[in-house]
Amino acid sequence: MAEYLIFFNDEWVTETTDEGWRQRSRAVRAAVEEMKAAGVFLFTGGLDNEDGPVFHAVPGPDGPLVVDGPYAETKETFGGFAAVDVPDEAAARHWAGRIATACDWPQEVRICQSTPDQRWPDVAAHTTAPRIEGDEYLIFFYDQWVTETDPDGWTRRGHAAWDAVGRTRAAGAYIFAAGLDNEAPVFHVEPGPDGPVFSDGPYAETKELFGGFTAVVARSQEEARQWAGLMATACEWPQEVRVFRKPAQLPTPEADAAAAVREA
């Protein structure tokens, strides 16, 4: 099995009517339920890029420096993603097509590097606690922010980063983490009238290449900042943080029913 990230940027989202948004939401929910039923679902989320806080963490000699963002200098804003664990690329393409068709806008697909548990023992050394209640945050970085080091330095960073992931698990804050393999093939998919259309990527027209991320749940912004600082210090390069949209902000079956009653 291999983990793939199916993601989109906000600039790719096409406008529609209120009913169109409800239809898209229903279609996306159905696609996610299909992924869960197939046993390939890992995590999905849309980022709140309008009202949500943005901050970035930079490692420093006296500890991490966490300030208001954004840090990323890109015209395209990372909008959301679905992570799947599938047996091969054909399966990844299938689910990417389902997501693109459900959303009605393009998606880009990249394969993740080996999972932390496979590469480093640090994660397994921490006990996984039940997940806490709170807001979900994405702590991520671009490849261009990664500073060079020697082989021993990469090993040190790897152990420190996955030890930090282990700490989020022990605190009940862990959701999902992965580094993307940006040397592997990239493909993108667009919805079409006769089904999804695939082509070799990348689709994203940005000078900054999305490199990896950790999704956490935190009870406050300060707690999210602490996790971001821990990751920045462990990796020894900056991290940016954005909050996921809350489920209440997304159309739900109950909201659809209420809207139908109002429209009637």
DRENPA-3360 file (N, C-alpha, C; in nm, 2 decimals, always signed):
BEGIN
1 = MAEYLIFF = +0.08/-0.12/+0.00/+0.00/+0.00/+0.00/+0.09/+0.12/+0.00 ~ +0.04/+0.23/-0.06/+0.11/+0.36/-0.06/+0.02/+0.47/-0.04 ~ +0.07/+0.57/+0.03/-0.02/+0.69/+0.06/+0.00/+0.80/-0.05 ~ -0.11/+0.85/-0.09/-0.12/+0.96/-0.19/-0.19/+1.08/-0.13 ~ -0.15/+1.20/-0.17/-0.22/+1.32/-0.13/-0.29/+1.37/-0.26 ~ -0.42/+1.39/-0.25/-0.50/+1.45/-0.36/-0.54/+1.58/-0.31 ~ -0.49/+1.69/-0.37/-0.52/+1.82/-0.32/-0.55/+1.92/-0.43 ~ -0.60/+2.04/-0.38/-0.63/+2.15/-0.47/-0.59/+2.28/-0.41;
9 = NDEWVTET = -0.58/+2.38/-0.50/-0.55/+2.52/-0.45/-0.68/+2.60/-0.47 ~ -0.70/+2.70/-0.39/-0.83/+2.78/-0.39/-0.85/+2.84/-0.53 ~ -0.74/+2.87/-0.60/-0.76/+2.94/-0.73/-0.82/+2.85/-0.83 ~ -0.83/+2.72/-0.81/-0.88/+2.62/-0.90/-1.03/+2.61/-0.88 ~ -1.09/+2.66/-0.78/-1.23/+2.64/-0.74/-1.32/+2.73/-0.83 ~ -1.41/+2.66/-0.90/-1.50/+2.74/-0.99/-1.62/+2.78/-0.91 ~ -1.68/+2.90/-0.95/-1.79/+2.95/-0.88/-1.92/+2.88/-0.92 ~ -2.02/+2.88/-0.83/-2.15/+2.82/-0.86/-2.25/+2.89/-0.78;
17 = TDEGWRQR = -2.37/+2.84/-0.79/-2.49/+2.89/-0.71/-2.49/+2.83/-0.57 ~ -2.57/+2.88/-0.48/-2.59/+2.81/-0.35/-2.63/+2.67/-0.36 ~ -2.72/+2.64/-0.45/-2.76/+2.50/-0.47/-2.65/+2.42/-0.53 ~ -2.56/+2.48/-0.62/-2.45/+2.41/-0.67/-2.35/+2.37/-0.56 ~ -2.33/+2.46/-0.46/-2.24/+2.43/-0.35/-2.30/+2.31/-0.27 ~ -2.43/+2.31/-0.25/-2.49/+2.20/-0.18/-2.47/+2.07/-0.26 ~ -2.49/+2.08/-0.39/-2.47/+1.96/-0.47/-2.33/+1.91/-0.46 ~ -2.23/+2.00/-0.47/-2.09/+1.96/-0.46/-2.06/+1.89/-0.32;
25 = SRAVRAAV = -2.12/+1.96/-0.22/-2.10/+1.90/-0.08/-2.15/+1.76/-0.07 ~ -2.27/+1.74/-0.12/-2.33/+1.60/-0.12/-2.24/+1.51/-0.19 ~ -2.19/+1.55/-0.31/-2.11/+1.46/-0.39/-1.97/+1.43/-0.32 ~ -1.92/+1.53/-0.26/-1.79/+1.51/-0.19/-1.81/+1.41/-0.07 ~ -1.92/+1.43/+0.01/-1.95/+1.34/+0.12/-1.96/+1.20/+0.07 ~ -2.03/+1.18/-0.04/-2.05/+1.05/-0.10/-1.92/+0.99/-0.14 ~ -1.83/+1.07/-0.20/-1.70/+1.01/-0.24/-1.62/+0.97/-0.11 ~ -1.62/+1.05/-0.01/-1.55/+1.02/+0.11/-1.60/+0.89/+0.18;
33 = EEMKAAGV = -1.74/+0.88/+0.18/-1.79/+0.76/+0.23/-1.75/+0.63/+0.15 ~ -1.74/+0.65/+0.02/-1.69/+0.54/-0.07/-1.55/+0.50/-0.03 ~ -1.46/+0.60/-0.01/-1.32/+0.58/+0.03/-1.32/+0.50/+0.17 ~ -1.40/+0.55/+0.26/-1.41/+0.48/+0.39/-1.45/+0.34/+0.37 ~ -1.55/+0.31/+0.29/-1.60/+0.18/+0.27/-1.50/+0.09/+0.21 ~ -1.42/+0.15/+0.12/-1.31/+0.07/+0.05/-1.19/+0.05/+0.14 ~ -1.18/+0.12/+0.26/-1.07/+0.10/+0.35/-0.95/+0.18/+0.30 ~ -0.96/+0.28/+0.22/-0.84/+0.36/+0.17/-0.83/+0.50/+0.23;
41 = FLFTGGLD = -0.94/+0.54/+0.31/-0.94/+0.67/+0.36/-0.85/+0.70/+0.47 ~ -0.77/+0.81/+0.47/-0.68/+0.85/+0.58/-0.73/+0.97/+0.65 ~ -0.75/+1.08/+0.57/-0.79/+1.21/+0.63/-0.83/+1.30/+0.51 ~ -0.92/+1.39/+0.54/-0.96/+1.49/+0.44/-0.99/+1.62/+0.52 ~ -0.97/+1.73/+0.45/-1.01/+1.86/+0.51/-0.99/+1.98/+0.42 ~ -1.08/+2.08/+0.44/-1.06/+2.20/+0.36/-1.02/+2.31/+0.45 ~ -0.92/+2.39/+0.41/-0.86/+2.50/+0.49/-0.95/+2.62/+0.49 ~ -0.95/+2.69/+0.60/-1.03/+2.82/+0.61/-0.93/+2.93/+0.57;
49 = NEDGPVFH = -0.93/+2.96/+0.44/-0.83/+3.06/+0.39/-0.89/+3.20/+0.39 ~ -1.01/+3.22/+0.45/-1.07/+3.36/+0.45/-1.07/+3.42/+0.59 ~ -1.12/+3.34/+0.69/-1.14/+3.40/+0.82/-1.04/+3.33/+0.92 ~ -0.98/+3.22/+0.88/-0.90/+3.15/+0.98/-0.76/+3.22/+1.00 ~ -0.70/+3.20/+1.12/-0.57/+3.26/+1.14/-0.46/+3.19/+1.06 ~ -0.36/+3.26/+1.03/-0.24/+3.20/+0.96/-0.12/+3.25/+1.04 ~ -0.03/+3.16/+1.07/+0.09/+3.20/+1.13/+0.20/+3.10/+1.09 ~ +0.33/+3.14/+1.11/+0.44/+3.06/+1.07/+0.54/+3.05/+1.18;
57 = AVPGPDGP = +0.61/+2.94/+1.19/+0.71/+2.92/+1.29/+0.85/+2.90/+1.22 ~ +0.95/+2.97/+1.28/+1.08/+2.96/+1.23/+1.17/+2.91/+1.34 ~ +1.26/+2.81/+1.32/+1.35/+2.77/+1.42/+1.45/+2.88/+1.46 ~ +1.49/+2.89/+1.58/+1.59/+2.99/+1.62/+1.68/+2.94/+1.73 ~ +1.79/+3.00/+1.76/+1.89/+2.95/+1.86/+1.83/+2.95/+2.00 ~ +1.73/+3.03/+2.03/+1.67/+3.04/+2.16/+1.53/+2.98/+2.16 ~ +1.50/+2.90/+2.06/+1.37/+2.84/+2.06/+1.30/+2.89/+1.93 ~ +1.18/+2.83/+1.90/+1.11/+2.87/+1.78/+1.05/+3.01/+1.79;
65 = LVVDGPYA = +1.05/+3.08/+1.68/+0.98/+3.21/+1.67/+0.86/+3.19/+1.59 ~ +0.74/+3.22/+1.65/+0.61/+3.20/+1.59/+0.55/+3.34/+1.57 ~ +0.52/+3.37/+1.45/+0.46/+3.51/+1.42/+0.34/+3.49/+1.33 ~ +0.26/+3.60/+1.31/+0.15/+3.60/+1.22/+0.20/+3.58/+1.08 ~ +0.13/+3.51/+0.99/+0.17/+3.49/+0.85/+0.09/+3.57/+0.76 ~ +0.09/+3.52/+0.63/+0.15/+3.40/+0.59/+0.30/+3.41/+0.56 ~ +0.37/+3.30/+0.56/+0.51/+3.29/+0.53/+0.53/+3.26/+0.38 ~ +0.44/+3.18/+0.32/+0.44/+3.14/+0.18/+0.43/+3.26/+0.09;
73 = ETKETFGG = +0.52/+3.27/-0.01/+0.51/+3.37/-0.11/+0.47/+3.31/-0.24 ~ +0.34/+3.27/-0.25/+0.29/+3.21/-0.37/+0.15/+3.27/-0.40 ~ +0.12/+3.28/-0.53/-0.01/+3.33/-0.57/-0.12/+3.23/-0.56 ~ -0.08/+3.11/-0.54/-0.19/+3.00/-0.52/-0.19/+2.96/-0.38 ~ -0.31/+2.96/-0.32/-0.33/+2.93/-0.18/-0.38/+2.78/-0.17 ~ -0.31/+2.70/-0.09/-0.34/+2.57/-0.07/-0.48/+2.56/-0.01 ~ -0.58/+2.48/-0.07/-0.71/+2.49/-0.03/-0.77/+2.37/+0.05 ~ -0.72/+2.25/+0.02/-0.77/+2.14/+0.10/-0.72/+2.01/+0.03;
81 = FAAVDVPD = -0.74/+1.89/+0.09/-0.69/+1.77/+0.04/-0.77/+1.65/+0.09 ~ -0.74/+1.54/+0.03/-0.78/+1.41/+0.08/-0.65/+1.32/+0.07 ~ -0.63/+1.24/+0.18/-0.52/+1.15/+0.18/-0.57/+1.01/+0.18 ~ -0.52/+0.92/+0.09/-0.56/+0.79/+0.08/-0.44/+0.69/+0.08 ~ -0.47/+0.57/+0.12/-0.37/+0.46/+0.13/-0.42/+0.35/+0.04 ~ -0.36/+0.34/-0.08/-0.41/+0.25/-0.19/-0.30/+0.16/-0.24 ~ -0.33/+0.05/-0.30/-0.23/-0.05/-0.35/-0.15/-0.01/-0.46 ~ -0.20/+0.08/-0.55/-0.12/+0.12/-0.66/-0.16/+0.26/-0.72;
89 = EAAARHWA = -0.09/+0.30/-0.82/-0.12/+0.43/-0.88/-0.26/+0.44/-0.95 ~ -0.30/+0.32/-1.01/-0.43/+0.32/-1.07/-0.54/+0.35/-0.97 ~ -0.53/+0.29/-0.85/-0.63/+0.32/-0.75/-0.62/+0.46/-0.71 ~ -0.50/+0.52/-0.70/-0.49/+0.67/-0.66/-0.56/+0.75/-0.77 ~ -0.54/+0.72/-0.89/-0.61/+0.79/-1.00/-0.76/+0.78/-1.00 ~ -0.80/+0.66/-0.96/-0.95/+0.64/-0.95/-1.01/+0.73/-0.85 ~ -0.95/+0.74/-0.73/-1.01/+0.82/-0.62/-0.99/+0.97/-0.65 ~ -0.88/+1.00/-0.71/-0.85/+1.14/-0.75/-0.96/+1.19/-0.85;
97 = GRIATACD = -1.00/+1.10/-0.94/-1.11/+1.13/-1.04/-1.24/+1.14/-0.97 ~ -1.27/+1.06/-0.87/-1.39/+1.07/-0.79/-1.40/+1.21/-0.72 ~ -1.29/+1.25/-0.66/-1.28/+1.38/-0.59/-1.30/+1.49/-0.68 ~ -1.23/+1.49/-0.79/-1.23/+1.60/-0.89/-1.38/+1.61/-0.95 ~ -1.44/+1.50/-0.98/-1.57/+1.50/-1.03/-1.67/+1.55/-0.92 ~ -1.65/+1.51/-0.80/-1.74/+1.55/-0.69/-1.73/+1.70/-0.66 ~ -1.61/+1.75/-0.66/-1.58/+1.89/-0.63/-1.61/+1.98/-0.75 ~ -1.59/+1.93/-0.87/-1.61/+2.00/-1.00/-1.50/+2.10/-1.02;
105 = WPQEVRIC = -1.38/+2.07/-0.97/-1.26/+2.15/-1.00/-1.14/+2.05/-1.00 ~ -1.03/+2.10/-1.05/-0.91/+2.01/-1.07/-0.85/+1.97/-0.93 ~ -0.78/+1.86/-0.94/-0.70/+1.81/-0.82/-0.56/+1.77/-0.87 ~ -0.47/+1.78/-0.78/-0.33/+1.74/-0.81/-0.30/+1.62/-0.72 ~ -0.22/+1.53/-0.77/-0.19/+1.41/-0.69/-0.04/+1.38/-0.68 ~ +0.01/+1.37/-0.55/+0.15/+1.34/-0.53/+0.16/+1.22/-0.43 ~ +0.26/+1.14/-0.44/+0.28/+1.02/-0.35/+0.36/+1.07/-0.23 ~ +0.32/+1.01/-0.12/+0.39/+1.04/+0.01/+0.51/+0.95/+0.02;
113 = QSTPDQRW = +0.61/+1.00/+0.09/+0.73/+0.92/+0.13/+0.68/+0.81/+0.22 ~ +0.77/+0.71/+0.25/+0.74/+0.61/+0.35/+0.69/+0.66/+0.48 ~ +0.59/+0.59/+0.54/+0.53/+0.64/+0.66/+0.63/+0.65/+0.77 ~ +0.61/+0.74/+0.87/+0.70/+0.75/+0.98/+0.73/+0.62/+1.05 ~ +0.62/+0.54/+1.07/+0.64/+0.41/+1.15/+0.74/+0.32/+1.07 ~ +0.74/+0.33/+0.94/+0.83/+0.24/+0.86/+0.97/+0.29/+0.87 ~ +0.99/+0.42/+0.88/+1.13/+0.48/+0.87/+1.20/+0.50/+1.00 ~ +1.13/+0.54/+1.10/+1.19/+0.57/+1.22/+1.13/+0.51/+1.34;
121 = PDVAAHTT = +1.20/+0.47/+1.44/+1.14/+0.40/+1.56/+1.09/+0.50/+1.66 ~ +1.12/+0.63/+1.64/+1.08/+0.73/+1.74/+0.93/+0.74/+1.77 ~ +0.85/+0.73/+1.65/+0.70/+0.74/+1.67/+0.65/+0.63/+1.75 ~ +0.69/+0.50/+1.73/+0.64/+0.39/+1.80/+0.68/+0.39/+1.95 ~ +0.78/+0.48/+1.98/+0.82/+0.48/+2.12/+0.72/+0.56/+2.21 ~ +0.63/+0.63/+2.14/+0.53/+0.71/+2.22/+0.40/+0.64/+2.22 ~ +0.33/+0.65/+2.33/+0.20/+0.59/+2.34/+0.10/+0.68/+2.27 ~ +0.00/+0.62/+2.20/-0.10/+0.70/+2.13/-0.22/+0.72/+2.23;
129 = APRIEGDE = -0.25/+0.85/+2.26/-0.36/+0.88/+2.35/-0.48/+0.91/+2.27 ~ -0.60/+0.89/+2.33/-0.73/+0.93/+2.26/-0.72/+1.07/+2.21 ~ -0.78/+1.10/+2.10/-0.77/+1.23/+2.04/-0.85/+1.33/+2.13 ~ -0.80/+1.45/+2.15/-0.86/+1.55/+2.23/-0.96/+1.63/+2.14 ~ -1.05/+1.71/+2.20/-1.14/+1.79/+2.13/-1.08/+1.92/+2.10 ~ -1.10/+1.98/+1.98/-1.05/+2.11/+1.95/-1.06/+2.13/+1.80 ~ -0.99/+2.24/+1.76/-0.99/+2.28/+1.62/-0.88/+2.20/+1.55 ~ -0.89/+2.18/+1.42/-0.79/+2.11/+1.34/-0.70/+2.21/+1.27;
137 = YLIFFYDQ = -0.57/+2.19/+1.28/-0.48/+2.27/+1.21/-0.38/+2.19/+1.12 ~ -0.34/+2.26/+1.01/-0.24/+2.20/+0.92/-0.11/+2.27/+0.94 ~ -0.01/+2.20/+0.97/+0.13/+2.25/+0.99/+0.21/+2.20/+0.87 ~ +0.25/+2.29/+0.78/+0.31/+2.24/+0.65/+0.43/+2.33/+0.61 ~ +0.50/+2.27/+0.51/+0.62/+2.34/+0.46/+0.63/+2.32/+0.31 ~ +0.71/+2.41/+0.25/+0.74/+2.39/+0.10/+0.89/+2.35/+0.09 ~ +0.92/+2.27/-0.01/+1.05/+2.22/-0.03/+1.15/+2.34/-0.03 ~ +1.11/+2.45/-0.09/+1.21/+2.56/-0.10/+1.25/+2.62/+0.04;
145 = WVTETDPD = +1.18/+2.58/+0.15/+1.22/+2.63/+0.28/+1.32/+2.54/+0.35 ~ +1.34/+2.42/+0.29/+1.43/+2.32/+0.35/+1.58/+2.36/+0.33 ~ +1.65/+2.38/+0.44/+1.79/+2.41/+0.44/+1.88/+2.29/+0.42 ~ +1.99/+2.30/+0.35/+2.08/+2.19/+0.32/+2.16/+2.15/+0.45 ~ +2.20/+2.02/+0.45/+2.28/+1.97/+0.56/+2.35/+1.85/+0.51 ~ +2.43/+1.79/+0.60/+2.51/+1.67/+0.56/+2.43/+1.54/+0.59 ~ +2.47/+1.42/+0.55/+2.39/+1.30/+0.58/+2.36/+1.28/+0.73 ~ +2.45/+1.31/+0.82/+2.42/+1.30/+0.96/+2.31/+1.40/+1.00;
153 = GWTRRGHA = +2.32/+1.52/+0.94/+2.22/+1.62/+0.97/+2.08/+1.57/+0.93 ~ +2.07/+1.51/+0.81/+1.94/+1.46/+0.77/+1.88/+1.35/+0.86 ~ +1.98/+1.27/+0.91/+1.94/+1.16/+1.00/+1.89/+1.22/+1.13 ~ +1.96/+1.32/+1.18/+1.92/+1.39/+1.30/+1.78/+1.46/+1.29 ~ +1.76/+1.53/+1.18/+1.64/+1.59/+1.15/+1.52/+1.49/+1.14 ~ +1.55/+1.38/+1.08/+1.44/+1.28/+1.06/+1.40/+1.22/+1.19 ~ +1.50/+1.19/+1.28/+1.46/+1.14/+1.41/+1.39/+1.24/+1.50 ~ +1.43/+1.37/+1.49/+1.37/+1.48/+1.56/+1.23/+1.50/+1.52;
161 = AWDAVGRT = +1.21/+1.50/+1.38/+1.08/+1.53/+1.33/+0.98/+1.42/+1.37 ~ +1.02/+1.29/+1.36/+0.92/+1.19/+1.39/+0.91/+1.17/+1.54 ~ +1.01/+1.21/+1.62/+0.99/+1.22/+1.76/+0.88/+1.32/+1.80 ~ +0.88/+1.44/+1.72/+0.78/+1.54/+1.74/+0.64/+1.49/+1.71 ~ +0.64/+1.41/+1.60/+0.51/+1.35/+1.56/+0.46/+1.25/+1.67 ~ +0.56/+1.18/+1.73/+0.52/+1.09/+1.84/+0.47/+1.16/+1.96 ~ +0.52/+1.28/+1.98/+0.47/+1.37/+2.09/+0.33/+1.41/+2.07 ~ +0.30/+1.44/+1.94/+0.16/+1.48/+1.92/+0.07/+1.36/+1.94;
169 = RAAGAYIF = +0.11/+1.24/+1.91/+0.03/+1.12/+1.94/+0.01/+1.10/+2.09 ~ +0.12/+1.12/+2.16/+0.11/+1.10/+2.31/+0.02/+1.20/+2.37 ~ +0.00/+1.32/+2.31/-0.08/+1.42/+2.36/-0.23/+1.42/+2.31 ~ -0.25/+1.32/+2.22/-0.39/+1.31/+2.17/-0.42/+1.42/+2.06 ~ -0.31/+1.48/+2.01/-0.33/+1.58/+1.91/-0.30/+1.54/+1.77 ~ -0.26/+1.42/+1.75/-0.22/+1.37/+1.61/-0.34/+1.34/+1.53 ~ -0.33/+1.38/+1.40/-0.43/+1.33/+1.30/-0.36/+1.26/+1.19 ~ -0.27/+1.32/+1.12/-0.20/+1.26/+1.01/-0.07/+1.34/+0.98;
177 = AAGLDNEA = +0.03/+1.27/+0.93/+0.15/+1.34/+0.89/+0.22/+1.27/+0.77 ~ +0.28/+1.34/+0.68/+0.34/+1.28/+0.57/+0.44/+1.38/+0.50 ~ +0.54/+1.33/+0.45/+0.63/+1.41/+0.36/+0.61/+1.36/+0.22 ~ +0.60/+1.46/+0.12/+0.57/+1.42/-0.01/+0.70/+1.39/-0.09 ~ +0.69/+1.29/-0.18/+0.80/+1.26/-0.26/+0.79/+1.34/-0.39 ~ +0.86/+1.45/-0.39/+0.85/+1.55/-0.50/+0.94/+1.51/-0.62 ~ +1.01/+1.40/-0.61/+1.08/+1.35/-0.72/+1.01/+1.24/-0.80 ~ +0.90/+1.19/-0.74/+0.81/+1.09/-0.80/+0.72/+1.16/-0.90;
185 = PVFHVEPG = +0.66/+1.08/-0.99/+0.57/+1.13/-1.09/+0.45/+1.21/-1.03 ~ +0.41/+1.31/-1.09/+0.29/+1.39/-1.04/+0.19/+1.39/-1.15 ~ +0.06/+1.38/-1.12/-0.04/+1.39/-1.22/-0.16/+1.47/-1.17 ~ -0.23/+1.52/-1.26/-0.35/+1.60/-1.21/-0.47/+1.55/-1.29 ~ -0.59/+1.59/-1.24/-0.71/+1.54/-1.30/-0.81/+1.65/-1.30 ~ -0.89/+1.67/-1.41/-0.99/+1.77/-1.42/-1.12/+1.70/-1.45 ~ -1.23/+1.75/-1.39/-1.36/+1.70/-1.43/-1.40/+1.73/-1.57 ~ -1.46/+1.63/-1.64/-1.50/+1.65/-1.78/-1.64/+1.60/-1.80;
193 = PDGPVFSD = -1.70/+1.63/-1.91/-1.84/+1.59/-1.94/-1.85/+1.44/-1.95 ~ -1.75/+1.37/-1.99/-1.75/+1.23/-2.01/-1.67/+1.15/-1.90 ~ -1.64/+1.22/-1.79/-1.57/+1.16/-1.68/-1.44/+1.24/-1.66 ~ -1.36/+1.20/-1.56/-1.24/+1.28/-1.53/-1.13/+1.26/-1.63 ~ -1.06/+1.37/-1.66/-0.95/+1.37/-1.76/-0.82/+1.38/-1.68 ~ -0.73/+1.28/-1.70/-0.60/+1.28/-1.64/-0.49/+1.32/-1.73 ~ -0.39/+1.38/-1.67/-0.27/+1.42/-1.75/-0.15/+1.43/-1.65 ~ -0.03/+1.42/-1.71/+0.09/+1.43/-1.62/+0.10/+1.58/-1.57;
201 = GPYAETKE = +0.15/+1.59/-1.45/+0.15/+1.72/-1.38/+0.29/+1.78/-1.39 ~ +0.31/+1.89/-1.31/+0.21/+1.94/-1.22/+0.11/+2.03/-1.28 ~ +0.00/+2.05/-1.21/-0.10/+2.15/-1.25/-0.07/+2.28/-1.19 ~ -0.02/+2.27/-1.06/+0.00/+2.39/-0.99/+0.11/+2.48/-1.05 ~ +0.08/+2.61/-1.07/+0.17/+2.70/-1.13/+0.23/+2.79/-1.02 ~ +0.32/+2.73/-0.94/+0.37/+2.80/-0.83/+0.52/+2.77/-0.81 ~ +0.60/+2.87/-0.77/+0.74/+2.85/-0.76/+0.77/+2.78/-0.63 ~ +0.68/+2.76/-0.54/+0.70/+2.69/-0.42/+0.63/+2.55/-0.42;
209 = LFGGFTAV = +0.71/+2.45/-0.40/+0.66/+2.31/-0.41/+0.62/+2.26/-0.27 ~ +0.50/+2.22/-0.26/+0.45/+2.17/-0.13/+0.53/+2.04/-0.09 ~ +0.58/+2.04/+0.03/+0.68/+1.94/+0.07/+0.63/+1.84/+0.17 ~ +0.54/+1.88/+0.26/+0.50/+1.78/+0.36/+0.42/+1.86/+0.47 ~ +0.36/+1.78/+0.56/+0.27/+1.84/+0.66/+0.24/+1.75/+0.77 ~ +0.19/+1.81/+0.88/+0.14/+1.74/+1.00/+0.00/+1.80/+1.03 ~ -0.10/+1.72/+1.04/-0.23/+1.77/+1.08/-0.25/+1.74/+1.23 ~ -0.29/+1.84/+1.31/-0.31/+1.82/+1.45/-0.44/+1.88/+1.49;
217 = VARSQEEA = -0.49/+1.84/+1.61/-0.60/+1.90/+1.67/-0.55/+1.97/+1.80 ~ -0.60/+2.10/+1.82/-0.55/+2.18/+1.93/-0.67/+2.25/+2.00 ~ -0.66/+2.27/+2.13/-0.76/+2.33/+2.21/-0.76/+2.48/+2.20 ~ -0.65/+2.54/+2.15/-0.64/+2.68/+2.13/-0.53/+2.71/+2.03 ~ -0.53/+2.84/+1.98/-0.43/+2.88/+1.89/-0.29/+2.87/+1.95 ~ -0.28/+2.90/+2.08/-0.15/+2.89/+2.14/-0.10/+2.75/+2.14 ~ -0.19/+2.66/+2.16/-0.14/+2.52/+2.16/-0.10/+2.48/+2.02 ~ -0.17/+2.52/+1.92/-0.13/+2.50/+1.78/+0.00/+2.56/+1.75;
225 = RQWAGLMA = +0.03/+2.68/+1.80/+0.16/+2.75/+1.78/+0.27/+2.66/+1.84 ~ +0.24/+2.60/+1.96/+0.35/+2.52/+2.02/+0.38/+2.40/+1.94 ~ +0.28/+2.34/+1.88/+0.31/+2.22/+1.80/+0.39/+2.27/+1.67 ~ +0.35/+2.38/+1.62/+0.42/+2.43/+1.50/+0.57/+2.46/+1.53 ~ +0.59/+2.52/+1.65/+0.72/+2.55/+1.69/+0.80/+2.43/+1.71 ~ +0.74/+2.32/+1.77/+0.81/+2.20/+1.79/+0.85/+2.14/+1.65 ~ +0.76/+2.14/+1.55/+0.79/+2.08/+1.42/+0.90/+2.16/+1.35 ~ +0.90/+2.30/+1.36/+1.00/+2.38/+1.30/+1.13/+2.36/+1.36;
233 = TACEWPQE = +1.14/+2.34/+1.49/+1.27/+2.32/+1.56/+1.32/+2.18/+1.52 ~ +1.23/+2.08/+1.52/+1.28/+1.94/+1.48/+1.33/+1.94/+1.34 ~ +1.26/+2.00/+1.25/+1.30/+1.99/+1.11/+1.41/+2.08/+1.07 ~ +1.42/+2.19/+1.15/+1.52/+2.30/+1.13/+1.49/+2.38/+1.00 ~ +1.36/+2.39/+0.97/+1.32/+2.48/+0.87/+1.18/+2.53/+0.90 ~ +1.13/+2.64/+0.83/+1.01/+2.70/+0.87/+0.89/+2.61/+0.85 ~ +0.78/+2.64/+0.92/+0.65/+2.57/+0.90/+0.54/+2.68/+0.89 ~ +0.44/+2.66/+0.81/+0.32/+2.75/+0.81/+0.20/+2.68/+0.87;
241 = VRVFRKPA = +0.11/+2.75/+0.93/+0.00/+2.69/+1.00/-0.13/+2.76/+0.95 ~ -0.23/+2.67/+0.91/-0.36/+2.72/+0.88/-0.46/+2.63/+0.94 ~ -0.58/+2.69/+0.97/-0.68/+2.61/+1.04/-0.78/+2.55/+0.94 ~ -0.83/+2.43/+0.96/-0.93/+2.37/+0.88/-1.07/+2.43/+0.91 ~ -1.15/+2.44/+0.80/-1.29/+2.48/+0.82/-1.36/+2.38/+0.92 ~ -1.44/+2.44/+1.00/-1.51/+2.35/+1.10/-1.63/+2.28/+1.02 ~ -1.66/+2.16/+1.07/-1.77/+2.09/+1.00/-1.90/+2.17/+0.99 ~ -1.92/+2.26/+1.09/-2.05/+2.34/+1.09/-2.05/+2.44/+0.98;
249 = QLPTPEAD = -1.93/+2.47/+0.92/-1.92/+2.56/+0.81/-1.95/+2.50/+0.68 ~ -1.96/+2.37/+0.68/-1.98/+2.30/+0.55/-2.13/+2.25/+0.55 ~ -2.19/+2.25/+0.43/-2.33/+2.20/+0.42/-2.34/+2.06/+0.47 ~ -2.44/+2.03/+0.54/-2.46/+1.89/+0.60/-2.60/+1.84/+0.55 ~ -2.62/+1.71/+0.57/-2.76/+1.66/+0.53/-2.87/+1.74/+0.60 ~ -2.85/+1.77/+0.73/-2.95/+1.85/+0.80/-2.97/+1.99/+0.75 ~ -2.85/+2.05/+0.71/-2.86/+2.18/+0.65/-2.93/+2.18/+0.51 ~ -2.90/+2.07/+0.44/-2.97/+2.06/+0.31/-3.12/+2.05/+0.33;
257 = AAAAVREA = -3.16/+1.97/+0.43/-3.31/+1.95/+0.45/-3.37/+2.08/+0.50 ~ -3.30/+2.16/+0.58/-3.35/+2.28/+0.63/-3.37/+2.38/+0.51 ~ -3.27/+2.38/+0.42/-3.27/+2.47/+0.31/-3.39/+2.43/+0.21 ~ -3.41/+2.30/+0.20/-3.52/+2.26/+0.11/-3.66/+2.30/+0.17 ~ -3.67/+2.30/+0.30/-3.79/+2.34/+0.37/-3.81/+2.49/+0.34 ~ -3.70/+2.57/+0.36/-3.71/+2.72/+0.34/-3.75/+2.75/+0.20 ~ -3.69/+2.68/+0.10/-3.72/+2.71/-0.04/-3.86/+2.67/-0.08 ~ -3.91/+2.56/-0.01/-4.05/+2.52/-0.03/-4.15/+2.63/+0.02;
% end
